[in-house]
């Protein structure tokens, strides 16, 4: 397939890997174009998945998800959807086929050559797109050169953000996958809510290890907790084919569970199970439920497509990770709930609950891993903690190493340890290898994928975008996956897109600390200062008393308004005694010595904000010799030389 052709209302140029539609050109990846070539050659007849694997990836091992992503990319390029297939139709249990006929082109000019296109008043979407592109171009240009950042009124910038939101899809392209909704607590005691949430999360984790299908992460599927919404609507929002819902009754030493597996496309229940066991059997029960779900989804979609081929079975992990001490497990679940709350005061308390669980069972690997994660989290500015990172990282590393002593294959502990070693010890190579190994052991863990993609992006490694996209598909409503994807867009020069994406975190967590804090920072960068102050006020409502990061953010907003210069001396003084993050590593301070001093102190205190800066270009006012010294002592020069 080398000649250009028309497919529906689109023009395809295979040699250039372009799809032209509604006056716009979309590049697609080589493998996606190869998939399209196979469908074109079939002339409207169905092509099975196995045929596509043999022709596009001959002799190679590739997951079904890879082919699905190619189909998704093609559908996006054509403006097509799985629900109303006008271009690529999915044939259940078989494969795909092209709906329209392929029409050859006769020397039709490209978009670039077509200098006088016909006016078409019906193409309003293209007009809106051009307005958005123009606004983004002005925005990018204004940020690329020195000068006032308030290039447009805030009303205009708000229009830009809203326009980006209107152009974004309201639901994800559905792919075969599963979302586990929070189980309903029917115990009659609201205090048991943490237990029903914990059971649902463990069923989800066990399911993720047993199946090759994407399993939506807890943080996204749990956004629908307490909402009386149609299952088909939830499935569409999460982009999956199946949803699992259930209920839990905890009474004394007994537990009763009911679960229902629902086909999103039809809303029909395809399997239901009811169980009654003693609490001491809860872990094996969760694994048994996951096994039955895999069997039943496999019966619908095909067992070879669904069942995992991983050698790491849930039973092997559970034998080491879980505890026979139910009180320890209760404390662990309460700590997890606090850690996920997004509220600084509760995050600070989470490690205490993990310590209490460990005191009851010193070989509880999950509790050790959670403790390490909680401590490492306190070193991150988004937690709202005022702890200096260097004061918490060593204990976090020790806890994570203990978790791996108990269970060497504990993927979460492995990934968190890799991240902590890079942040505290600048062990870039070892840290990245640990993250890579963790993702290989649990490829359905969106948090691990997102962190791995973030570091790949920071270190300028190929494939970061694909990893972050997969993490986003697995957890589209999670702050971390959204944040790391926004950082990627920002590094691609798409600051307005990044800011618009970050605004979506406020839909599900409008009162959250991290969502409001980082949304405020991005709003500052694109000139929406009123919006930034509004987000700042929201973060202050849930912040710990005397939060210096929010104080620094207020300084930054004021300096952009021209009220007062950014107080570098005061920032320096605060940073020596408390966690003060990215604001003091910004370009607001214009004193050469102050910048060097700030970097040296940031290195001493192991501020995680250093990661992106160290792998980026030299700060404008940083002396060359000092920059080389800083990169040497943090191991960045050696790491990059070895790559």
N, C-alpha and C positions, 0 to 999 in steps of 0.2 A: 504494500500500500504506500505509494509515493505521490500520486496525483491528488490535487485538491478536489474536494467534493462537497456537495450540499447534503445536510441531514436535517430534515425538518426545516426550521427557519434559521438554522445555523450553518456556517461554513467551516469546514475542517481542513486544516493545512498540515498534513502529517509530518512532512519533513521539518517543519518549524515547530511542531507540537503545539499548534495554536487552534483554539476554537473561537470563532468570531460570531458574536450574537448581540443584537440590538446596538450595534455601533461600538462594541467593546471587544477587546482581545483578551483571552484567558489562556495562559500557559498551563499545560498539564505535564505530568512526569512521564518519562519514557515508558515505564511499565504500563501506565494507564493507557497511553496511546497504543501500545502493543495489544492490550486487552481489546480496545476498540477495533483494531485491525482484524482480530479474530472474529469479532461479531459481524463486521462488515463482510468478511469472506464467506460467512454462513448465509448471507443474503436473506435474513429474516427468520431463518430456522434456529431453534434453540441450540445453545452451546453449553455443554455441561461444565461444571466446575473442574472436573478432572481433565477435560480437554484443554481448558484454559491454563491449568497448572502445567500440563505437558508442553504446551506451545510457548507460553510466556516465560516459564521458569523451568526449562528442560533440565532434568537431572539434579535440580536443587530442592532443598527442603524449605517449604514456605508455609506459613500458617494461613488458615482460611480467612483470618482477619485481614491479611495483606491484600487478598483479592477483593474483599469487601470494601476496603479503603479505596482501591482503584475505581470500583464502581461508583462509590460515593463521590470521588473527585470528578469523574466524568459527568455524573448527574448535575453536580454543581455548575460545571462549565456550560452545560446545555440548559440550565434552568429547569431541570427535570426533578421529579420526586418519585419515591417508591410507591407512594399512595396512588398517585395519578400519573402512571407511566406514559409519557408521550414519546420518549426516545428509547430508553432501556427498560425493558420489562423483566421482572423477576419471575421465573417459572419455579414454583415451589418444588423442593426436593430434586430439582434438576439443575438449573443454571439460569442463563439470561439469553435474551434475544433483542434485536433491534426492531422497533415498531415501524418507523418510516422507511421508505426506500432510499437507497443511496443514489444521488443524482450527480453525475460528473459535471465539472465546471469547465467552461471554455474561455480561457484567458481572462478571467474576471480579476479586476485589480484588487489589491489588498486594501485594507483600511487606510494605510499610510498613503497609498497611491491615489485613492479615491478622494480627490481634493474638493469635489462639489457634490456631496451626498444630497439626495432628494429630501426635502423637508417632509416630515411625517408627524402631524399634530397628535397622533395617537400614542406616540412614544414618550409619554410623560416619565416613566421610570428612568429612561436614559437622561432626560433633562435634570431630574433630581440627582442622579449619580454624578453628572458633570458639575452641578453646583457643589456637591460634597467634595469631589476631587479638587475643585478650584479652591474651596475653603481650606482643605488640608494642605494644598500646595502653599498658599499664603502663610498658613500657620507654620509649616516646616521651614519656610524661608525666613520668617521672622525670628525663629528660634536659632537658626543657623548663624545669624549675624548679630553682632552686638547692637543694642538699642533698646528702646522701650518695649516691654513685653505686652503691654496692654494695647496691641495693634488693632483691636476690634472691641466694640462695646461688649459687656458681659452678656447682654441679650443676644448678640450675634453668636458668641461662642456657645451659649446654651442651645441656640438653634442648631448649631453644628452637632452637638452631642445628641440632641433629640433626633436629628435627621439620621445620624449613624444608628441610633436605636431602632428607628422605623425601618431602615433598610436591612437590619439584622433579622434572621429567621426567628419566628416565634417558637419553633420546635426544632429538634435535631432530626437529621435524616435517620429514620429507623433502621437498625441493623439487628441481627440475631444477638440477643443478650438478655440479661436478667437483672432486675432491681428488687432488692429485699426491703420492703417498707418496715418501719418500726412496728413491732407487735403491740397490740392493744393490751394494756394492763387491766384485767378483769378481777383482780384479787380483792377489790373493795378497799384497799389501802393505797392511797396515792404515793406513799413512801416506797412502794414496790416498783415504781415507774422505772427506776434505774435498772432493776433486775430484768424487766421485760425488754428494755432497750438493749441490755447486754446480751440476752439470749438471741435476739434478732441479729445483732452484730456478729456473734459467734457463728450463727448459721450462715450468714453472708460470707465470713472468712473461710469456713469449711467448704462452702460451695465454690468459692473462687479457686481453691486448690484442686477441686475435683473436675472442673470443666475447662474446656478450651475457650468457651464463650466469654465475652466481656461481662463482668459482674460489677454493676455500678457501686461505687464506694458509699460507705455509710453516710458521709457528710452531705452528699447530694440526696440520696433516697430518704434520709431522715428529715429533710426540709419539709416533707409533706406530713409530718407528725401532727395529729389532731385536726387535719383538714379533711372535710367531707367532700372530696373531689372524685370525679369519675376515674376509674382505673385506666381507661383508654386515654384520658387527658394526661394523667401522670406518666403513662408509658410514652406518650408522644413528647412530653417535655424532657424526658430523660433519654429518648431515642433508643428504646429497647423493645424487643418482641414479647417478653414475658415479665410479669410482676408477681412476686410472692408476698402475700399478706397473712397475718396470723394473730392469735391471741394467746395470752399466758395467764394462768391462774396459779398463784403460789399460796399454798395453805399448809402451815406447819412444815412437815418434812416431805410433803408431796408437791408435785408440779403437774399441771395439765396443760397441754398445748394443742391448738388446732391450727392448721396451715392450709392455704388455698393457693394453687398456682393458676394464673389467669393469662390467657392469650390476649395481648393488647389489641390486636387487629379486630377481633370479634367481641371481646369482652366476655368470652365464654370461659368457664372454669374447666380446666383439663385434668386436674387432679386435686384431691383433698386428703388430708391425713389428720388423725386425732391420736394423741399419746397421753398416757398417764404413767408417771414414774416417780421414784423417790429422787430427792434433790441430788443425792450423791451420784446419780446416773445422768445428770444433765449434760455432761460433756459428750458422752457416747450417744446420747439422744440427738444432740445437735448434728453430729456427724452422720447419724442414720437418716435424719431428715434430708440433709444435703445429698446423700446417696440416692434417695428416692426421687428427689427433684431431678437429678441428672438423668436417671432412668426414664422419667416421664417426658422430659424435654427431648431426650435422645430419641424417644419413640416418634416424636413429631418431626424433628429436624434431621434425624439421622444420627445414630450413635457415634459414628466415626467423626462427625463434625463437632459433636458436643463433648464427648468424654476426653479428659485430659490424658496426655501421654507422659506426664511428669512422673519421675521415679520417687518423688517425695510425697508420700500419702499423708492425709490428715491424721490418720491413726498414729503414724510415727512421730509426728510433731506433737500431738496431744499428750502422748505418753510422757513427754518430757516437760511440756510447757505448762500444763494445767496442774492444779493443786487439788488434793483430796480434802483440804481444809476449806469448808464452805464459808466460814467467817472471813478468811483471807480473800476468797473470791469476791465476797460482798464488798469488802473494803477496796479491792482493785476496781470493781465496776463503778463505785462512787468516785474514785479518783479519776477514772477515765471520763466520767461525765463532767467533772469540774474542768479537766484539761481541755475538753472540747467546747466549753461554754463560751469562750471568747471574752470572758470577763476577767480583768487583771487580778482582782481579789481572789477569785476562785482558782485561777491558774497557780497563784502563789501557794494555795493550800493543797493542790493535787499531790505534790511529792510527799506530803505528810501522810496521806492515805496509803500511798504505795509503800512507804516505810513501815507502816503498821501492818500491812499485808505481809511484807517480807519478815517482820518479827515473828509472825505466826507460822510462816513456811519459808525458810531461807533458800529453798530450791525452786521457788516460783519464778520461772524465767520471764513470763509475761510481766510480772510486777517489777522485776529488775529492769527490763527494757523500758517499761513505762516511766519508771523513776528517772532513767537516763534521759529519756525524751523530754520529761517535764523540766529537768534541770537545764538541759541545753536550750529549751524554749525560753527560760528566764534570761538567757543572754541575748535574746532577739528583741529588737526595739518594738516589734509588733505585739509582744506579749503585754506591754505596758509596765514591765518591771523596771526598777531603777538599779538592779544588780549590775555590777561590772562583770562582763562576760568571763574574764579570766578567773573570777572568784567561783564560778559555777561549772565551767567546762571540765576541770580535772575530776570532780566528783561524778559528773555525767559520764565521762569516759570510763571511769572505774565501774559504774553500775552496768554500762553496756557490755563491758568485757566480762563481767560476772554472768550476765544473761547468756552470752555466747559460750561460756564455760559449761553452763548447764545444758544448753541446746546449741551446738555449733551451727546448726542450720537455721537459726532464728532470723528470718529475713529482715524484719523491722529493726532488730538490734544491730544487725550487720550494716544496714543502710544508715542508721542514725550514728553509728560509730564512725563510719566513713566521713560523714558530714562534720562530726565533732573533731576528728583528727585534722581535717583541713582547716577548720576555724581556729583551733587552739595550737596545733603543732606545725601547721603549714605543711603537712604530709599530703601533698596533692596527689601523687601517684598512688599511694596506698589507699587514700580515701576514695578516689575514683574507682579503683578496682573493687573495693568493698561495695560501693554503690552498684556497680555493674553486676557483681555476683548476687546482690540482694534482689535486683530486678529480674535476673535470670531465674531465681528460686520462686519469686512470686510476681509474675508478669501482669497480674490483674490488680496490683496494689497501686492505685493512682497517686498516693502520697510519695511512694518511692520513685515512681516514674517521673513525677513532677520535679522532685528534688534533683534527680539524675539529669533531667533535661535542663534544669536551671544551671547546674554546674557545666554541662556541655556548652550551653549558651555563653556563660561567663568566660569559659576557656576557649571559645571560638572553635569548637569541634563540630564537624559535619553531623547532620542528623538531629540536631537539637529540636528543630521545629516539629519533626515527625513524632519525637518522643513526647513533647509537650502537648501536641494535638491528641495523641492517644490518651494521655493522662486526663485531658479535658473531657474526652468522650466518656471516660470511666467515671468522672466526677465533675460534671458540668456546673454544679452549683457550689462547689467548695472554694473557699477563699484562696487557699494556697495554689490550687491548679489555675485559678483565674489570674492571680497575682503573677505567677511565674510566666504565664502566657503573655500577660500584659508587658512584662519586662522584655520578653522576646520581641514583641511588636515594636516597643520603644527602640530597641537596638537595631531594628530594621528601618528606622526612620519614620515609624508610623505612630507618633506620639499621640495624636488625636484619637486614633483607633484604640490605643492602649488605655487612654483615659476613659473612653466610652465603655470599653470592656470592664474596667475596674468599677464603673458605676453600677454594674449588674450585681456586685456583691451586696449592695445596699437593698436590693429587692428582697432577698431572703433574710438578711441580718441588718436591718436599718439602724439598730442601736449598738452594733458591735464596735469594739475598740479598734481592731486592726482595719476593718473595712472602712471606717470613717477616717482613721488616721492616714492611711495610704491614699484614699480617695482625695483627701485634702491636699496632700503633697502633689498629686498629679494635676489637680485643679489649679494649684499655684503655677505649675509649669506651663499650663496652656492659657493662663491669664484669667481664670474664673475665680477671682479673689473673694467675691461674696459667697460663692458656693463653697470655697475652701474654708471660710470662717464658719459657715453653717455646719460643715462636717466636723470641724474642730470642736465646736460647742457640743455636738453629740458625743464625741470621744471623751470630752471632759466629764460628762455625766456618769460614765462608768469607770473613769480612770482612778488609780490610786492617788491619795493626797500628795501634792507636790510633784506631779509628773513633769520632769524637766524637758522631756521630749516634746510635750505639747506646748510648753513655754517657748522652746526653741522654734517651734512651728509658728507660733504667734509672732515672734521676732521676724521670721522670714516673710510672713504676709505683710507686716508693717513696713519692712524695708522695700518690698515690691511696690507698695503704695506710695513710697517716697516719704513716709512719715519719719523714719529714723534709720540710720545705717545698721546693718547687722552687727550686733555687739560681740565681736570676735574675742575680746579680752574676757568678757563675762562667760561666754561659751567655753572658753579654755579653762576658766576657774571651775565651772560646774563639772566639766568633763573629768577633771582629776579626782573627783569624789563620787560621781554618779554616772550611770549609763546615759550618755548623750550621743545619739546616733548620727545618721547621715547628714544632718544640718551642718555640722562643723566640718564635714568633708566636702562641702559644696564650694562653689566658686564665689560665695558671698564675701569671704575674707580675702582682702587684697594685699596682705602683708606677707612677704616672702618667708621671713623667719617663722611667723606664726603658722604657716602652712606646714613647714617641716616639723615644727614642734608638735602640731596636732597629729600628724602622721606617725611620729615616733610614739606618742602616747597611745594612739589608737592601736599600734602594734603591740605595745606593752600590755594593754588591757584586752587585746584580742577582739576588737569590735568587728562583728560579722559584715558590717558595711564595707570593710576593706576589700572583700572578695572581688566585687565588680571593678573597683578602682584599680587594684593591682594588676589586673589583666587588661586594663584599658590603656588609652594613650596617656602620656605624661601630662599631669595638670599644668596649665599654662604658666603659672608663676613658680612652679617647682624647679629649682636648679637641676641641671642634667646630672651632675655628680651625685646629688642627694637622691635623685630618683633611681639611679643605678644601685646605690647603696641599699635603699629600701627594698628594691626588687631582689637583691642578693640575699639579704638577711631573712626574707620571707620565702625564699626558695622558688620564686616564680621564674627567674632567669634559668635556673637549672632544669626545672620542669619543662619549660618550653623548648629548651635545647634538646631534651631527650625525646621529644615528640616527633 
